[in-house]
Amino acid sequence: MATKDSKSLSRSLGEFFGHIWKGVQEPVTPSSNKQIVRQETTEEVRQTESGKVIMRRTIVDELEVPAKPPKT
């Protein structure tokens, strides 16, 4: 059935969820510096058969500066 080197299903599932849990617990480190250059929002109200509808469009322009690689 199972060879000496193979893992059981329960062990594989435990490792899988362990990796997921580790990823959830890790703090997020920013890999680059993002800066919002411009943000524009337009809003339009329209009357339809089912009532008032608000159409909103947001445009965000971002500037992303990659982090400098460490010197070796």
C-alpha positions in Angstrom: 0.0 0.0 0.0 2.2 2.9 1.2 5.9 2.8 0.7 8.4 4.0 3.3 9.0 7.3 1.5 5.5 8.2 0.6 3.4 10.5 2.9 -0.1 9.7 4.1 -3.0 11.7 2.9 -3.6 13.3 6.3 0.1 14.4 6.5 -0.1 15.9 3.0 -3.3 17.8 3.9 -1.7 19.0 7.1 1.3 20.3 5.2 -0.9 21.9 2.7 -3.0 23.8 5.3 0.2 24.6 7.2 1.6 26.4 4.2 -1.7 28.3 3.7 -1.7 29.2 7.4 1.9 30.4 7.3 1.0 32.6 4.3 -1.9 34.2 6.2 0.2 34.9 9.3 3.2 36.5 7.4 3.2 40.2 7.4 3.1 41.9 4.0 6.2 43.7 3.1 6.0 46.3 0.3 8.1 45.3 -2.7 8.0 48.7 -4.2 7.0 52.3 -3.4 3.6 53.2 -4.9 2.5 56.7 -5.1 -0.9 57.9 -6.3 -0.3 60.7 -8.9 -3.9 61.5 -9.8 -7.4 60.2 -8.8 -10.4 61.3 -10.7 -14.0 60.4 -9.9 -17.0 61.2 -12.1 -20.6 60.5 -11.0 -23.7 60.5 -13.1 -27.3 60.0 -12.0 -29.8 58.4 -14.4 -33.4 57.7 -14.1 -34.5 54.2 -15.3 -37.8 52.3 -15.2 -36.7 50.6 -12.0 -35.7 53.9 -10.3 -32.7 56.1 -9.9 -29.2 54.6 -10.8 -25.9 56.2 -10.0 -23.0 55.5 -12.4 -19.6 56.2 -10.8 -16.3 55.9 -12.6 -13.0 56.2 -10.7 -9.6 56.6 -12.5 -6.4 56.1 -10.5 -3.0 56.9 -11.9 -0.2 55.3 -9.8 3.5 55.7 -10.0 5.4 52.5 -9.0 9.1 52.8 -8.2 10.7 49.4 -7.8 12.8 48.7 -4.7 16.5 48.9 -5.2 18.2 45.4 -5.1 20.6 44.9 -2.2 24.3 45.5 -3.1 26.4 42.4 -3.0 
